[in-house]
């Protein structure tokens, strides 16, 4: 995360620097994109245009380039899988409501991140998109913003975060609102039982038999636990649950 934050900081400083030519700015974007194997977009929302772009991830067909969407915080919305679109649209609506209550300083310094699946050139992949405003107009409307898009470690849209020191909010898919990250880690009694029994070495079948549930239900609970704790394995879930004293 730190390398992306530093890259976004450089890009934001570059975009508003009047002493650098467009050619130099574009070169800086391309170097960062190449190093981190990312897609970088700087969008002017007052003019509905891409000011700078460097794409070393979404290698699109140059004869039929993907249309950038300007009425959303999802510039590659046309590529996003149907399974993720509704969730991302709801989260974007809540996000816009949330930031209206932030100071201008926090609006300029926060980072909005989301995972989502796309289909490109007959290939499915999951991306992590990091969005941060660069400037606002005198009337408080979004002017310039940077998008930093990389390949995700997740397999689906399981994490949407809004963060800036000292706050960290995570989108709760059930309540459809941003909550302080700690609140999103609340486990149900069944979640806790499953984690505890897993820590004792029990298999999914053994846990299912003891709790009078199906094996598929146990697997579903574990997937939800992974999403709540933002982890990728049961070992990570157990470590985090112990550390945070969640059960």
C-alpha positions in Angstrom: 0.0 0.0 0.0 2.8 2.4 0.8 4.3 2.3 -2.7 0.9 3.1 -4.2 0.4 6.0 -1.8 3.8 7.4 -2.7 3.1 7.0 -6.4 -0.3 8.7 -6.1 1.4 11.6 -4.2 4.0 12.0 -7.0 1.3 11.9 -9.6 -0.9 14.5 -7.8 2.1 16.8 -7.4 3.0 16.4 -11.0 -0.4 17.0 -12.4 -0.8 20.5 -10.8 2.9 21.6 -11.3 2.8 24.6 -13.7 6.5 24.4 -14.3 6.5 21.0 -15.9 5.5 20.5 -19.5 2.8 18.0 -20.5 5.5 15.8 -22.1 7.4 15.6 -18.8 4.2 14.9 -16.9 3.3 12.1 -19.3 6.7 10.6 -19.0 6.5 10.5 -15.2 3.1 8.8 -15.4 4.5 6.2 -17.8 7.5 5.4 -15.7 5.4 4.9 -12.5 2.9 2.8 -14.5 5.7 0.6 -15.9 7.4 0.0 -12.6 4.2 -0.9 -10.8 2.5 -2.6 -13.8 -0.5 -0.4 -13.4 -3.0 1.7 -15.3 -3.0 5.4 -14.3 -5.6 7.9 -15.3 -5.9 11.6 -14.5 -9.4 12.8 -15.3 -10.7 16.3 -15.6 -14.4 16.0 -14.5 -15.2 19.6 -15.4 -14.3 18.9 -19.0 -15.1 15.2 -19.1 -11.7 14.2 -20.5 -8.6 12.2 -19.7 -5.8 14.6 -19.1 -3.0 12.0 -18.7 -3.0 8.2 -19.0 -0.5 5.5 -18.8 -1.7 1.9 -19.3 0.6 -1.0 -18.6 -2.2 -3.2 -17.2 -5.3 -2.9 -19.4 -3.7 -3.6 -22.7 -6.7 -2.7 -24.8 -7.3 -3.1 -28.5 -5.9 0.3 -29.8 -8.3 0.1 -32.8 -11.3 -0.2 -30.5 -10.3 1.5 -27.2 -12.4 1.1 -24.1 -14.7 4.1 -23.7 -13.9 5.9 -20.5 -17.0 6.7 -18.3 -17.0 10.3 -16.9 -20.3 10.2 -14.9 -18.9 7.8 -12.4 -15.9 6.9 -10.2 -15.6 3.8 -12.3 -13.9 4.9 -15.5 -13.8 1.3 -16.9 -17.4 0.7 -15.9 -18.2 -0.8 -19.3 -15.8 -3.7 -18.6 -17.0 -4.5 -15.1 -18.7 -7.9 -14.5 -22.5 -7.7 -13.9 -22.0 -9.5 -10.5 -20.1 -6.5 -9.2 -21.8 -3.5 -10.8 -24.8 -3.1 -8.4 -22.5 -3.3 -5.4 -20.1 -0.8 -6.8 -22.8 1.6 -7.8 -24.4 1.5 -4.3 -21.0 2.0 -2.7 -20.3 5.0 -4.9 -23.6 6.6 -3.9 -22.8 6.1 -0.2 -19.2 7.3 -0.7 -20.4 10.6 -2.3 -22.8 11.1 0.6 -20.0 10.4 3.1 -17.4 12.8 1.7 -19.8 15.7 1.6 -19.2 15.9 5.4 -15.4 16.0 5.1 -13.3 19.1 5.2 -11.6 20.1 1.9 -8.2 18.9 3.3 -9.6 15.4 4.0 -11.3 15.4 0.6 -8.0 16.0 -1.0 -6.0 13.5 1.1 -8.3 10.5 1.3 -8.1 7.3 -0.7 -11.1 5.3 -2.0 -10.2 1.7 -3.0 -12.4 -1.0 -4.5 -11.9 -4.5 -6.0 -13.9 -5.5 -9.0 -13.9 -8.1 -11.7 -13.7 -7.2 -15.4 -13.7 -9.0 -18.8 -11.2 -7.8 -21.3 -10.1 -9.4 -24.6 -12.0 -12.6 -23.5 -10.1 -12.8 -20.3 -11.5 -12.4 -16.7 -9.4 -10.6 -14.1 -9.9 -8.8 -10.8 -8.6 -5.3 -10.3 -7.9 -3.0 -7.4 -8.8 0.6 -8.1 -7.4 3.4 -6.0 -9.0 6.8 -6.5 -8.0 10.2 -5.0 -9.1 13.7 -5.8 -6.4 16.2 -6.9 -8.5 19.4 -6.9 -12.0 20.8 -6.5 -13.6 23.9 -8.1 -14.4 27.0 -6.1 -18.0 25.7 -6.0 -16.8 22.4 -4.4 -17.2 20.3 -7.4 -14.6 17.6 -8.3 -12.1 19.0 -10.8 -9.1 16.6 -11.2 -8.8 13.1 -9.9 -6.3 10.3 -10.2 -7.1 6.6 -10.7 -4.5 4.0 -10.0 -5.5 0.5 -11.1 -3.6 -2.7 -10.4 -4.3 -6.4 -10.5 -6.0 -7.5 -7.3 -5.0 -10.3 -4.9 -8.7 -11.0 -4.4 -11.0 -13.1 -6.7 -14.1 -10.9 -6.3 -15.5 -7.6 -5.1 -15.0 -8.2 -1.3 -13.4 -5.0 -0.2 -14.3 -1.3 -0.6 -12.4 1.1 1.7 -12.2 4.8 2.4 -9.1 5.7 4.3 -6.9 8.6 5.4 -4.9 9.0 8.5 -6.4 8.9 11.1 -9.7 7.4 9.8 -10.3 4.1 8.1 -13.8 3.2 6.9 -14.9 0.0 5.1 -18.1 -0.6 3.2 -20.5 -2.9 4.9 -22.3 -4.8 2.1 -25.2 -5.8 4.2 -26.0 -2.4 5.7 -24.9 -0.6 2.5 -22.9 2.1 4.4 -19.3 2.9 5.3 -18.5 2.0 8.9 -15.3 2.4 11.0 -13.2 -0.6 10.0 -13.3 -2.2 13.4 -17.1 -2.3 13.4 -17.0 -4.3 10.1 -15.0 -7.0 11.8 -17.9 -8.0 14.1 -18.4 -11.8 13.9 -21.6 -13.7 14.5 -21.8 -16.4 17.1 -21.7 -19.0 14.3 -18.6 -17.3 12.8 -16.9 -17.5 16.2 -17.8 -21.2 16.6 -16.5 -22.1 13.2 -13.2 -20.2 13.8 -12.8 -21.8 17.2 -13.4 -25.3 15.9 -11.1 -24.7 13.0 -8.4 -23.6 15.3 -8.9 -27.0 17.1 -8.1 -28.8 13.8 -11.6 -29.8 12.9 -12.5 -30.2 9.2 -15.5 -28.5 7.5 -17.3 -31.9 7.6 -16.7 -32.3 11.3 -17.8 -28.7 12.0 -20.9 -29.1 9.9 -21.9 -32.3 11.7 -21.3 -30.8 15.2 -23.3 -27.5 14.4 -26.0 -29.4 12.4 -25.2 -27.4 9.3 -24.3 -28.3 5.7 -20.7 -28.3 4.5 -21.6 -25.6 2.0 -22.9 -23.4 4.8 -19.6 -23.8 6.7 -17.8 -22.8 3.5 -20.0 -19.7 3.0 -19.4 -18.6 6.6 -15.7 -18.9 6.1 -15.9 -16.8 2.9 -17.8 -14.1 4.8 -15.3 -14.3 7.6 -12.5 -13.7 5.1 -14.4 -10.7 3.7 -15.0 -9.2 7.2 -11.4 -9.6 8.3 -9.9 -8.7 4.9 -7.8 -11.9 4.8 -7.2 -14.6 2.2 -6.8 -17.8 4.2 -8.1 -19.5 7.3 -4.6 -19.2 8.9 -4.7 -15.4 8.4 -8.3 -15.3 9.7 -7.3 -17.1 12.9 -4.3 -14.9 13.4 -6.3 -11.7 13.0 -9.2 -12.9 15.1 -6.8 -13.7 17.9 -5.0 -10.4 17.6 -8.2 -8.4 17.6 -9.7 -10.6 20.3 -12.8 -11.3 18.1 -13.7 -14.6 19.7 
